[in-house]
Amino acid sequence: MSNLADVKRGMTVLGADGAPVGKVAAVTGGRIALEPAGSGHHAKHKHYVPGGLVALVENNVVRLSATGANAVLLDEESDGSSAD
């Protein structure tokens, strides 16, 4: 597992299958905050990926141990509750 300290703002986050998950907005509380996607009420809404899912950090890419689809199912709100 890679060190979460290596994760930096603007890095691309990919699932284990190469599917895009998002871009890093910040690392906070052991989690990766993803840049908000979409518009309307989601324009400033961040989701968080648990830091334990980070498998590899290299070449400005964060690769997760979960597939893109599973990573989306595991994302969290700012308070730690499930985003689903």
FIPA-889093 format. One line per field, with one value per atom (N, C-alpha, C, O, CB): residue number from 1; residue in three letters; chain; atom name; x, y, z. Coordinates in Angstrom, 3 decimals, padded with zeros to 6 digits, m for minus. Atoms other than C-alpha are relative to their C-alpha. Glycine has a CB too. Layout:
% FIPA-889093
num <- c(NUM / ...)
residu <- c(ala / ...)
chaine <- c(A / ...)
atome <- c(CA / ...)
u <- c(X / ...)
v <- c(Y / ...)
w <- c(Z / ...)
This chain:
% FIPA-889093
num <- c(1 / 1 / 1 / 1 / 1 / 2 / 2 / 2 / 2 / 2 / 3 / 3 / 3 / 3 / 3 / 4 / 4 / 4 / 4 / 4 / 5 / 5 / 5 / 5 / 5 / 6 / 6 / 6 / 6 / 6 / 7 / 7 / 7 / 7 / 7 / 8 / 8 / 8 / 8 / 8 / 9 / 9 / 9 / 9 / 9 / 10 / 10 / 10 / 10 / 10 / 11 / 11 / 11 / 11 / 11 / 12 / 12 / 12 / 12 / 12 / 13 / 13 / 13 / 13 / 13 / 14 / 14 / 14 / 14 / 14 / 15 / 15 / 15 / 15 / 15 / 16 / 16 / 16 / 16 / 16 / 17 / 17 / 17 / 17 / 17 / 18 / 18 / 18 / 18 / 18 / 19 / 19 / 19 / 19 / 19 / 20 / 20 / 20 / 20 / 20 / 21 / 21 / 21 / 21 / 21 / 22 / 22 / 22 / 22 / 22 / 23 / 23 / 23 / 23 / 23 / 24 / 24 / 24 / 24 / 24 / 25 / 25 / 25 / 25 / 25 / 26 / 26 / 26 / 26 / 26 / 27 / 27 / 27 / 27 / 27 / 28 / 28 / 28 / 28 / 28 / 29 / 29 / 29 / 29 / 29 / 30 / 30 / 30 / 30 / 30 / 31 / 31 / 31 / 31 / 31 / 32 / 32 / 32 / 32 / 32 / 33 / 33 / 33 / 33 / 33 / 34 / 34 / 34 / 34 / 34 / 35 / 35 / 35 / 35 / 35 / 36 / 36 / 36 / 36 / 36 / 37 / 37 / 37 / 37 / 37 / 38 / 38 / 38 / 38 / 38 / 39 / 39 / 39 / 39 / 39 / 40 / 40 / 40 / 40 / 40 / 41 / 41 / 41 / 41 / 41 / 42 / 42 / 42 / 42 / 42 / 43 / 43 / 43 / 43 / 43 / 44 / 44 / 44 / 44 / 44 / 45 / 45 / 45 / 45 / 45 / 46 / 46 / 46 / 46 / 46 / 47 / 47 / 47 / 47 / 47 / 48 / 48 / 48 / 48 / 48 / 49 / 49 / 49 / 49 / 49 / 50 / 50 / 50 / 50 / 50 / 51 / 51 / 51 / 51 / 51 / 52 / 52 / 52 / 52 / 52 / 53 / 53 / 53 / 53 / 53 / 54 / 54 / 54 / 54 / 54 / 55 / 55 / 55 / 55 / 55 / 56 / 56 / 56 / 56 / 56 / 57 / 57 / 57 / 57 / 57 / 58 / 58 / 58 / 58 / 58 / 59 / 59 / 59 / 59 / 59 / 60 / 60 / 60 / 60 / 60 / 61 / 61 / 61 / 61 / 61 / 62 / 62 / 62 / 62 / 62 / 63 / 63 / 63 / 63 / 63 / 64 / 64 / 64 / 64 / 64 / 65 / 65 / 65 / 65 / 65 / 66 / 66 / 66 / 66 / 66 / 67 / 67 / 67 / 67 / 67 / 68 / 68 / 68 / 68 / 68 / 69 / 69 / 69 / 69 / 69 / 70 / 70 / 70 / 70 / 70 / 71 / 71 / 71 / 71 / 71 / 72 / 72 / 72 / 72 / 72 / 73 / 73 / 73 / 73 / 73 / 74 / 74 / 74 / 74 / 74 / 75 / 75 / 75 / 75 / 75 / 76 / 76 / 76 / 76 / 76 / 77 / 77 / 77 / 77 / 77 / 78 / 78 / 78 / 78 / 78 / 79 / 79 / 79 / 79 / 79 / 80 / 80 / 80 / 80 / 80 / 81 / 81 / 81 / 81 / 81 / 82 / 82 / 82 / 82 / 82 / 83 / 83 / 83 / 83 / 83 / 84 / 84 / 84 / 84 / 84)
residu <- c(met / met / met / met / met / ser / ser / ser / ser / ser / asn / asn / asn / asn / asn / leu / leu / leu / leu / leu / ala / ala / ala / ala / ala / asp / asp / asp / asp / asp / val / val / val / val / val / lys / lys / lys / lys / lys / arg / arg / arg / arg / arg / gly / gly / gly / gly / gly / met / met / met / met / met / thr / thr / thr / thr / thr / val / val / val / val / val / leu / leu / leu / leu / leu / gly / gly / gly / gly / gly / ala / ala / ala / ala / ala / asp / asp / asp / asp / asp / gly / gly / gly / gly / gly / ala / ala / ala / ala / ala / pro / pro / pro / pro / pro / val / val / val / val / val / gly / gly / gly / gly / gly / lys / lys / lys / lys / lys / val / val / val / val / val / ala / ala / ala / ala / ala / ala / ala / ala / ala / ala / val / val / val / val / val / thr / thr / thr / thr / thr / gly / gly / gly / gly / gly / gly / gly / gly / gly / gly / arg / arg / arg / arg / arg / ile / ile / ile / ile / ile / ala / ala / ala / ala / ala / leu / leu / leu / leu / leu / glu / glu / glu / glu / glu / pro / pro / pro / pro / pro / ala / ala / ala / ala / ala / gly / gly / gly / gly / gly / ser / ser / ser / ser / ser / gly / gly / gly / gly / gly / his / his / his / his / his / his / his / his / his / his / ala / ala / ala / ala / ala / lys / lys / lys / lys / lys / his / his / his / his / his / lys / lys / lys / lys / lys / his / his / his / his / his / tyr / tyr / tyr / tyr / tyr / val / val / val / val / val / pro / pro / pro / pro / pro / gly / gly / gly / gly / gly / gly / gly / gly / gly / gly / leu / leu / leu / leu / leu / val / val / val / val / val / ala / ala / ala / ala / ala / leu / leu / leu / leu / leu / val / val / val / val / val / glu / glu / glu / glu / glu / asn / asn / asn / asn / asn / asn / asn / asn / asn / asn / val / val / val / val / val / val / val / val / val / val / arg / arg / arg / arg / arg / leu / leu / leu / leu / leu / ser / ser / ser / ser / ser / ala / ala / ala / ala / ala / thr / thr / thr / thr / thr / gly / gly / gly / gly / gly / ala / ala / ala / ala / ala / asn / asn / asn / asn / asn / ala / ala / ala / ala / ala / val / val / val / val / val / leu / leu / leu / leu / leu / leu / leu / leu / leu / leu / asp / asp / asp / asp / asp / glu / glu / glu / glu / glu / glu / glu / glu / glu / glu / ser / ser / ser / ser / ser / asp / asp / asp / asp / asp / gly / gly / gly / gly / gly / ser / ser / ser / ser / ser / ser / ser / ser / ser / ser / ala / ala / ala / ala / ala / asp / asp / asp / asp / asp)
chaine <- c(A / A / A / A / A / A / A / A / A / A / A / A / A / A / A / A / A / A / A / A / A / A / A / A / A / A / A / A / A / A / A / A / A / A / A / A / A / A / A / A / A / A / A / A / A / A / A / A / A / A / A / A / A / A / A / A / A / A / A / A / A / A / A / A / A / A / A / A / A / A / A / A / A / A / A / A / A / A / A / A / A / A / A / A / A / A / A / A / A / A / A / A / A / A / A / A / A / A / A / A / A / A / A / A / A / A / A / A / A / A / A / A / A / A / A / A / A / A / A / A / A / A / A / A / A / A / A / A / A / A / A / A / A / A / A / A / A / A / A / A / A / A / A / A / A / A / A / A / A / A / A / A / A / A / A / A / A / A / A / A / A / A / A / A / A / A / A / A / A / A / A / A / A / A / A / A / A / A / A / A / A / A / A / A / A / A / A / A / A / A / A / A / A / A / A / A / A / A / A / A / A / A / A / A / A / A / A / A / A / A / A / A / A / A / A / A / A / A / A / A / A / A / A / A / A / A / A / A / A / A / A / A / A / A / A / A / A / A / A / A / A / A / A / A / A / A / A / A / A / A / A / A / A / A / A / A / A / A / A / A / A / A / A / A / A / A / A / A / A / A / A / A / A / A / A / A / A / A / A / A / A / A / A / A / A / A / A / A / A / A / A / A / A / A / A / A / A / A / A / A / A / A / A / A / A / A / A / A / A / A / A / A / A / A / A / A / A / A / A / A / A / A / A / A / A / A / A / A / A / A / A / A / A / A / A / A / A / A / A / A / A / A / A / A / A / A / A / A / A / A / A / A / A / A / A / A / A / A / A / A / A / A / A / A / A / A / A / A / A / A / A / A / A / A / A / A / A / A / A / A / A / A / A / A / A / A / A / A / A / A / A / A / A / A / A / A / A / A / A / A / A / A / A / A / A / A / A / A / A / A / A / A / A / A / A / A / A / A / A / A)
atome <- c(N / CA / C / O / CB / N / CA / C / O / CB / N / CA / C / O / CB / N / CA / C / O / CB / N / CA / C / O / CB / N / CA / C / O / CB / N / CA / C / O / CB / N / CA / C / O / CB / N / CA / C / O / CB / N / CA / C / O / CB / N / CA / C / O / CB / N / CA / C / O / CB / N / CA / C / O / CB / N / CA / C / O / CB / N / CA / C / O / CB / N / CA / C / O / CB / N / CA / C / O / CB / N / CA / C / O / CB / N / CA / C / O / CB / N / CA / C / O / CB / N / CA / C / O / CB / N / CA / C / O / CB / N / CA / C / O / CB / N / CA / C / O / CB / N / CA / C / O / CB / N / CA / C / O / CB / N / CA / C / O / CB / N / CA / C / O / CB / N / CA / C / O / CB / N / CA / C / O / CB / N / CA / C / O / CB / N / CA / C / O / CB / N / CA / C / O / CB / N / CA / C / O / CB / N / CA / C / O / CB / N / CA / C / O / CB / N / CA / C / O / CB / N / CA / C / O / CB / N / CA / C / O / CB / N / CA / C / O / CB / N / CA / C / O / CB / N / CA / C / O / CB / N / CA / C / O / CB / N / CA / C / O / CB / N / CA / C / O / CB / N / CA / C / O / CB / N / CA / C / O / CB / N / CA / C / O / CB / N / CA / C / O / CB / N / CA / C / O / CB / N / CA / C / O / CB / N / CA / C / O / CB / N / CA / C / O / CB / N / CA / C / O / CB / N / CA / C / O / CB / N / CA / C / O / CB / N / CA / C / O / CB / N / CA / C / O / CB / N / CA / C / O / CB / N / CA / C / O / CB / N / CA / C / O / CB / N / CA / C / O / CB / N / CA / C / O / CB / N / CA / C / O / CB / N / CA / C / O / CB / N / CA / C / O / CB / N / CA / C / O / CB / N / CA / C / O / CB / N / CA / C / O / CB / N / CA / C / O / CB / N / CA / C / O / CB / N / CA / C / O / CB / N / CA / C / O / CB / N / CA / C / O / CB / N / CA / C / O / CB / N / CA / C / O / CB / N / CA / C / O / CB / N / CA / C / O / CB / N / CA / C / O / CB / N / CA / C / O / CB / N / CA / C / O / CB / N / CA / C / O / CB / N / CA / C / O / CB / N / CA / C / O / CB)
u <- c(000.851 / 000.000 / 000.891 / 001.912 / m000.965 / m000.754 / 001.270 / m000.326 / m001.346 / m000.295 / 000.152 / 001.671 / m000.976 / m000.815 / 001.353 / 000.987 / m001.286 / 000.663 / 000.131 / m001.106 / m000.729 / 001.264 / 000.500 / 000.807 / 001.176 / m000.433 / 002.281 / m001.116 / m000.855 / 000.527 / 001.150 / m001.214 / m000.077 / m000.059 / m001.328 / 000.010 / m001.386 / m001.205 / m001.763 / 001.289 / 001.105 / m004.074 / 000.222 / 001.333 / m000.141 / m000.042 / m004.874 / 000.330 / 000.187 / 000.984 / m000.307 / m003.794 / m001.285 / m002.364 / 000.715 / 001.116 / m006.058 / m000.168 / 000.817 / 000.220 / 000.293 / m007.760 / m000.652 / m001.670 / m000.925 / 000.501 / m008.311 / m000.308 / 000.359 / 001.020 / 000.284 / m009.921 / 001.020 / 001.816 / m001.423 / m000.927 / m007.991 / m000.163 / 000.766 / m000.208 / 000.292 / m009.627 / 000.328 / 000.084 / m001.466 / m000.348 / m008.399 / m001.122 / m000.933 / 000.450 / 001.142 / m011.832 / 000.255 / 000.711 / m001.318 / m000.206 / m011.664 / m000.986 / m002.180 / m000.131 / 000.822 / m012.954 / m000.131 / m001.168 / 000.594 / 000.039 / m012.090 / 001.398 / 002.389 / m000.810 / m001.274 / m009.369 / 000.069 / m000.945 / 000.138 / m000.222 / m007.862 / m000.179 / 000.451 / 001.411 / 000.144 / m009.053 / 000.881 / 001.453 / m001.488 / m000.793 / m007.277 / 000.105 / m000.625 / m000.627 / m000.078 / m006.176 / m000.260 / 000.441 / 001.397 / 000.378 / m007.821 / m000.563 / m001.375 / m001.023 / 000.529 / m008.481 / 000.154 / m000.713 / m001.431 / m000.216 / m007.027 / m000.839 / m000.949 / m000.268 / 000.847 / m009.306 / 000.408 / 001.032 / m001.489 / m000.229 / m009.031 / m001.310 / m002.325 / 000.518 / 001.152 / m011.463 / 000.103 / 001.123 / m000.054 / 000.027 / m012.450 / m000.550 / m001.431 / m000.834 / 000.542 / m013.028 / m001.465 / m001.831 / 000.812 / 001.415 / m016.744 / m000.197 / 000.492 / m000.765 / 000.344 / m018.228 / m001.438 / m002.263 / 000.209 / 001.373 / m021.329 / m000.302 / 000.593 / m000.942 / 000.449 / m023.352 / m001.206 / m001.591 / m000.343 / 001.144 / m026.286 / 000.404 / 001.409 / m001.079 / m000.288 / m026.377 / 001.266 / 001.760 / m001.175 / m001.246 / m023.329 / 001.224 / 002.347 / m000.049 / m001.108 / m021.187 / 001.093 / 002.260 / m000.522 / m001.006 / m019.421 / m000.005 / 000.520 / m000.244 / 000.164 / m020.177 / 001.129 / 001.280 / m001.365 / m001.114 / m017.135 / m000.403 / m001.161 / 001.231 / 000.096 / m017.113 / 001.397 / 002.380 / m000.628 / m001.269 / m014.354 / 000.208 / m000.731 / 000.057 / m000.371 / m012.532 / 000.899 / 001.858 / 000.723 / m000.854 / m011.071 / 001.456 / 001.712 / m000.538 / m001.411 / m007.272 / 000.491 / 001.480 / 000.809 / m000.363 / m007.092 / m000.171 / 000.333 / m000.802 / 000.183 / m008.158 / 001.163 / 001.228 / m001.279 / m001.130 / m004.941 / 000.958 / 001.500 / 000.740 / m000.908 / m002.873 / 001.359 / 002.391 / m000.617 / m001.231 / m000.286 / m000.122 / m001.179 / 000.308 / m000.063 / 000.728 / 001.256 / 002.370 / 000.007 / m001.155 / 002.958 / m000.443 / m001.584 / 000.685 / 000.239 / 003.210 / m001.277 / m002.030 / m000.064 / 001.147 / 000.544 / m001.339 / m002.371 / 000.027 / 001.209 / m001.982 / m000.096 / 000.887 / m000.002 / 000.300 / m003.579 / m000.823 / m001.923 / m000.775 / 000.716 / m004.578 / m000.553 / 000.172 / 000.936 / 000.667 / m007.087 / 000.033 / 000.254 / m001.438 / 000.068 / m007.338 / m001.383 / m001.555 / 000.362 / 001.370 / m011.065 / m000.235 / 000.382 / m001.044 / 000.366 / m012.546 / m000.671 / m001.104 / m000.934 / 000.654 / m013.956 / m001.428 / m001.855 / 000.013 / 001.406 / m017.533 / m000.100 / m000.971 / m000.681 / 000.033 / m016.783 / 000.463 / m000.062 / 000.858 / m000.485 / m014.868 / m001.126 / m001.249 / 001.200 / 001.124 / m017.936 / m001.004 / m001.600 / m000.686 / 000.915 / m020.040 / 000.530 / m000.244 / m000.254 / m000.625 / m017.560 / 000.286 / 000.785 / 001.272 / m000.321 / m017.267 / m000.871 / m001.935 / m000.169 / 000.621 / m018.285 / m000.300 / 000.271 / 000.891 / 000.270 / m019.763 / 001.054 / 001.845 / m001.465 / m001.000 / m017.689 / m000.086 / 000.921 / m000.162 / 000.157 / m019.115 / 000.327 / 000.202 / m001.414 / m000.360 / m018.008 / m001.131 / m000.908 / 000.511 / 001.124 / m021.473 / 000.080 / 000.761 / m001.342 / 000.012 / m022.092 / m000.600 / m001.589 / m000.785 / 000.496 / m022.583 / m001.216 / m001.893 / 001.095 / 001.136 / m025.223 / m001.302 / m002.344 / 000.208)
v <- c(m001.181 / 000.000 / 001.236 / 001.264 / 000.002 / m001.247 / 003.497 / 000.901 / 000.742 / 000.725 / m000.954 / 006.282 / 001.093 / 001.707 / 000.597 / m001.044 / 008.659 / 001.373 / 002.283 / 000.004 / m001.270 / 011.461 / 000.322 / 001.477 / m000.038 / m000.214 / 010.989 / 000.540 / 000.978 / m001.294 / m000.454 / 011.953 / 001.525 / 002.103 / m000.648 / m001.460 / 015.582 / 000.503 / m000.201 / 000.501 / m000.668 / 017.977 / m000.039 / 000.181 / 001.467 / 000.000 / 017.657 / m001.344 / m001.517 / 000.990 / 001.321 / 014.028 / m000.681 / m000.466 / m000.880 / 000.781 / 011.756 / m001.245 / m001.891 / m000.377 / 001.199 / 008.974 / m001.016 / m000.735 / 000.324 / 001.078 / 005.694 / m001.223 / m001.487 / m000.351 / 001.273 / 002.457 / m001.034 / m000.774 / m000.470 / 001.079 / m000.813 / m000.438 / m000.972 / m001.190 / 000.372 / m001.396 / 001.122 / 000.986 / m000.385 / m001.130 / 001.968 / 000.991 / 002.002 / m000.493 / m000.908 / 003.598 / 001.272 / 001.199 / m000.688 / m001.254 / 007.289 / 000.150 / m000.108 / 001.188 / m000.228 / 008.086 / 001.490 / 001.938 / m000.713 / m001.439 / 011.792 / 000.577 / m000.051 / 000.340 / m000.694 / 014.278 / 000.346 / 000.620 / 001.293 / m000.298 / 014.903 / 001.495 / 002.325 / m000.459 / m001.387 / 018.114 / 000.234 / 001.311 / 000.329 / m000.103 / 017.425 / m001.373 / m002.299 / 001.023 / 001.179 / 014.758 / 000.492 / 001.373 / m000.744 / m000.468 / 015.150 / m001.152 / m001.940 / 001.139 / 001.015 / 012.895 / m001.423 / m002.262 / 000.268 / 001.346 / 009.842 / m000.355 / m001.524 / m000.971 / 000.220 / 010.276 / 000.938 / 001.974 / 000.199 / m000.852 / 011.690 / 000.706 / 000.063 / m000.832 / m000.789 / 014.511 / 000.149 / 000.598 / 001.406 / m000.123 / 014.406 / 001.351 / 001.889 / m001.122 / m001.258 / 017.575 / m000.207 / m001.250 / 000.511 / 000.122 / 018.230 / m000.206 / 000.393 / 001.239 / 000.255 / 016.919 / 000.414 / 000.365 / m001.502 / m000.353 / 018.086 / 001.466 / 002.296 / m000.821 / m001.379 / 021.222 / 000.031 / m000.994 / 000.631 / m000.139 / 022.547 / m000.182 / 000.376 / m000.993 / 000.177 / 021.401 / m000.820 / m000.845 / m000.664 / 000.744 / 019.164 / 000.834 / 000.337 / m001.265 / m000.821 / 022.050 / 000.197 / 000.335 / 001.351 / m000.193 / 022.457 / m001.157 / m001.029 / 001.323 / 001.146 / 019.040 / m001.002 / m001.539 / m000.673 / 000.942 / 016.841 / m001.354 / m001.446 / 000.537 / 001.338 / 013.102 / m000.413 / 000.149 / m001.006 / 000.426 / 011.293 / m001.489 / m002.280 / 000.327 / 001.398 / 008.036 / m000.383 / 000.329 / m000.237 / 000.414 / 006.132 / m000.196 / m000.807 / m001.298 / 000.110 / 006.337 / m001.430 / m001.705 / 000.736 / 001.402 / 002.587 / m000.645 / m001.743 / m000.739 / 000.540 / 002.076 / 000.326 / m000.195 / 000.530 / m000.382 / 003.641 / m001.179 / m001.666 / 001.243 / 001.114 / 000.898 / 000.487 / m000.101 / m000.944 / m000.461 / 002.924 / 001.476 / 001.931 / m000.823 / m001.406 / 006.551 / 000.173 / 000.013 / 000.960 / m000.251 / 007.303 / 000.772 / 000.667 / m001.326 / m000.758 / 009.612 / 000.832 / 000.876 / m000.944 / m000.881 / 011.983 / m000.738 / m000.137 / 001.061 / 000.824 / 009.116 / m000.752 / m001.310 / m000.993 / 000.793 / 007.567 / m001.191 / m001.023 / 000.847 / 001.202 / 003.986 / m000.677 / m000.909 / m000.975 / 000.617 / 002.382 / m001.514 / m002.069 / 000.483 / 001.457 / m001.256 / m000.495 / m001.680 / m000.527 / 000.337 / m001.211 / 000.467 / 001.433 / 000.642 / m000.455 / m000.964 / 001.362 / 001.772 / m001.022 / m001.306 / 002.396 / m000.068 / 000.779 / 000.574 / 000.144 / 001.167 / m000.255 / 000.305 / m001.146 / 000.271 / m000.197 / 001.195 / 001.440 / m001.202 / m001.188 / 002.928 / 001.019 / 001.661 / 000.635 / m000.932 / 005.025 / m000.464 / 000.359 / 000.123 / 000.529 / 002.728 / 000.194 / 000.254 / m001.475 / m000.139 / 003.159 / 001.446 / 001.703 / m000.778 / m001.387 / 006.948 / 000.501 / m000.049 / 000.901 / m000.523 / 009.022 / 001.484 / 002.197 / m000.252 / m001.425 / 012.372 / 000.576 / m000.178 / 000.253 / m000.639 / 014.893 / m000.479 / m000.467 / 001.506 / 000.461 / 013.532 / m001.481 / m002.020 / 000.260 / 001.408 / 009.975 / m000.952 / m002.159 / m000.309 / 000.870 / 008.666 / m000.395 / 000.260 / 000.696 / 000.482 / 006.731 / 001.052 / 001.701 / m001.319 / m000.997 / 008.943 / m000.502 / 000.283 / 000.384 / 000.569 / 006.584 / 000.192 / m000.229 / m001.463)
w <- c(000.000 / 000.000 / 000.000 / 000.687 / 001.226 / 000.079 / m000.838 / 001.182 / 001.853 / m001.317 / m001.072 / 001.644 / m000.412 / m001.467 / 000.386 / 000.289 / 001.758 / m000.073 / m000.709 / 001.068 / 000.044 / 002.287 / m001.405 / m001.701 / 000.967 / 001.380 / m001.368 / m000.896 / m002.016 / m000.576 / 000.784 / m002.565 / 000.068 / 001.155 / 000.519 / 000.086 / m003.736 / m000.787 / m001.629 / m000.645 / 000.693 / m004.919 / m001.518 / m001.999 / 000.488 / 001.453 / m008.627 / m000.619 / m001.829 / m000.457 / 000.548 / m008.979 / m000.483 / 000.070 / 001.060 / 000.517 / m011.002 / 000.857 / 001.216 / m001.491 / m000.780 / m009.036 / m000.931 / m001.562 / 001.229 / 000.850 / m010.892 / 000.847 / 001.848 / m001.106 / m000.638 / m009.822 / m000.442 / m001.343 / m000.326 / 000.342 / m009.987 / m001.447 / m002.053 / 000.928 / 001.390 / m013.371 / m000.984 / m002.183 / m000.137 / 000.852 / m014.704 / m000.209 / m000.885 / m001.310 / 000.142 / m014.488 / 000.808 / 001.948 / 000.464 / m000.727 / m013.537 / 001.155 / 001.007 / m000.951 / m001.179 / m010.056 / 000.265 / 000.754 / 001.223 / m000.199 / m009.907 / 000.118 / m000.254 / 001.235 / m000.240 / m009.020 / 001.475 / 002.117 / m000.890 / m001.413 / m005.610 / 000.248 / m000.407 / 000.444 / m000.447 / m003.960 / 001.227 / 001.395 / 000.322 / m001.227 / m000.648 / 000.639 / 000.285 / 000.993 / m000.849 / 001.786 / 001.410 / 001.908 / m000.124 / m001.321 / 005.156 / 000.830 / 000.345 / m000.105 / m000.901 / 008.118 / m000.506 / m000.261 / 000.255 / 000.503 / 006.410 / m001.207 / m001.575 / 001.069 / 001.178 / 003.407 / m001.120 / m000.886 / 000.347 / 001.167 / m000.102 / m000.321 / m000.591 / m001.235 / 000.434 / m000.826 / m001.510 / m002.033 / 000.717 / 001.453 / m004.483 / m000.399 / 000.272 / m000.628 / 000.503 / m006.481 / m000.363 / m000.904 / m001.230 / 000.335 / m006.884 / m001.497 / m002.324 / 000.463 / 001.407 / m010.108 / m000.231 / 000.681 / m000.378 / 000.330 / m011.867 / 000.213 / 000.375 / 000.809 / m000.150 / m011.508 / 000.925 / 001.489 / m001.377 / m000.881 / m009.549 / 001.447 / 001.888 / m000.370 / m001.423 / m005.923 / 000.253 / 001.381 / 000.679 / m000.151 / m006.543 / m000.389 / m000.315 / m000.842 / 000.488 / m007.823 / 001.053 / 000.688 / m000.450 / m001.048 / m004.444 / 000.998 / 002.104 / 000.733 / m000.888 / m002.943 / m000.215 / m001.312 / m000.230 / 000.094 / m002.204 / 000.558 / 001.523 / 000.744 / m000.547 / m001.725 / 000.403 / m000.081 / m001.020 / m000.572 / 000.125 / m000.225 / m000.141 / 001.496 / 000.182 / m000.568 / 001.175 / 001.468 / m001.388 / m001.114 / 002.395 / m000.446 / m001.483 / 000.620 / 000.334 / 002.386 / m000.085 / m000.765 / 001.000 / 000.034 / 002.948 / m001.361 / m001.594 / 000.994 / 001.349 / m000.673 / m000.925 / m002.038 / m000.597 / 000.855 / m002.010 / m000.132 / 000.859 / 000.575 / 000.270 / m003.649 / m000.494 / m000.169 / m001.027 / 000.636 / m005.565 / m000.336 / m000.773 / m001.271 / 000.391 / m006.092 / m000.840 / m000.341 / 001.255 / 000.866 / m009.076 / m001.231 / m001.681 / m000.410 / 001.234 / m012.074 / 000.047 / m000.926 / m001.175 / m000.164 / m010.732 / m000.052 / m000.350 / m001.060 / m000.002 / m010.490 / 001.321 / 001.808 / m001.198 / m001.184 / m007.415 / m000.492 / m001.018 / 001.110 / 000.421 / m008.152 / 001.253 / 002.220 / m000.811 / m001.140 / m005.793 / m000.095 / m001.172 / 000.097 / m000.020 / m004.750 / m000.402 / m000.686 / 001.383 / 000.411 / m005.592 / m001.431 / m001.880 / 000.960 / 001.340 / m009.072 / 000.094 / 001.171 / m000.701 / 000.012 / m010.102 / 000.510 / 001.295 / m001.395 / m000.419 / m009.623 / 001.497 / 002.162 / m000.771 / m001.434 / m006.156 / 000.817 / 001.904 / 000.324 / m000.712 / m005.126 / 000.156 / 001.200 / m000.748 / m000.061 / m005.946 / 001.055 / 001.750 / m001.385 / m001.016 / m003.755 / 001.416 / 002.371 / m000.249 / m001.311 / m000.895 / 000.390 / 001.486 / 000.030 / m000.336 / m001.066 / 001.138 / 001.420 / m001.222 / m001.211 / 001.927 / m000.113 / m000.938 / 001.193 / m000.155 / 002.818 / 000.956 / 001.523 / 000.537 / m000.856 / 004.811 / 001.445 / 002.153 / m000.049 / m001.384 / 008.094 / 000.168 / 001.267 / 000.471 / m000.068 / 007.242 / m000.326 / m000.425 / 001.342 / 000.357 / 006.391 / m001.463 / m002.252 / 000.290 / 001.380 / 003.188 / m000.919 / m000.576 / m000.110 / 000.951 / 000.145 / m000.761 / m001.425 / m000.979 / 000.748 / m001.283 / 000.707 / 000.207 / m000.248)
